[in-house]
Amino acid sequence: AVVSTQSGHYGRGEKERMAVRKAEEAYKERMQQELAGILQKRQEEADELQQIRDELVWEEQEEQLRLQDKADQENRLRMRLELQEVERQQRAQKQARKEKERQEDEEFRREMMAKFAEDDRIEQMNSQKRRMKQLEHRRAVEALIEERKHRYEAEKKAEMDEIEEERARQADRRRIIEEERQKLLKEHAVKLLGYLPKGVLRDAGDLSLFDDKFRTVYEPKKRDLDDESYWN
């Protein structure tokens, strides 16, 4: 009977120890799960914060590219309008100069014919001599007019040379602006791969500035090659 009682106590003690161990293991497992959950939540929050930071950087770079592109477009438009205005003024000046030259030539012709007639006293000549003298006067006047035209042509050439120099300066300005635009594009566009706003890449020439990975993302499909709106 004593042995049986001791055996019963031993069995209960073993069960209690197993229960305690199970409770401890369950507690440890629960704590590990809770800790893992906390760490996962912190990682998710850190990832979300980093994503927000990345998006802010992308948005800032995108805004810089947009502003630069807007400034480039405004510069190109201003230069085009300036060139159109210069050409309009040139046409108006040319037309006014031609009309002025015609009037001056006609006035010069009348004055010189009258002067030659007075100097040679052709009114005192007979008809034949007067006609011959008038013809001589016309030739002399036309020679003088031709000389005046040569002077005008020389002045016009000098003016056109100046215009060509201005056009060359304008072309240099456009080249410098384009080089700066391409420089900024190369610096920032790769950072916005997949997020680049439409219109920043103007054409296949812009696309050729980048590597194969970049071109694969933005290169137009075959069906888009003839679509001018693809780049805009």
Secondary structure, 3 states (H helix, E strand, C coil): CHHHHHHHHHHHHHHHHHHHHHHHHHHHHHHHHHHHHHHHHHHHHHHHHHHHHHHHHHHHHHHHHHHHHHHHHHHHHHHHHHHHHHHHHHHHHHHHHHHHHHHHHHHHHHHHHHHHHHHHCHHHCCHHHHHHHHHHHHHHHHHHHHHHHHHHHHHHHHHHHHHHHHHHHHHHHHHHHHHHHHHHHHHHHHHHCCCCCCCCCCCHHHHCCCCHHHHHHHCCCHHHCCCHHHHC
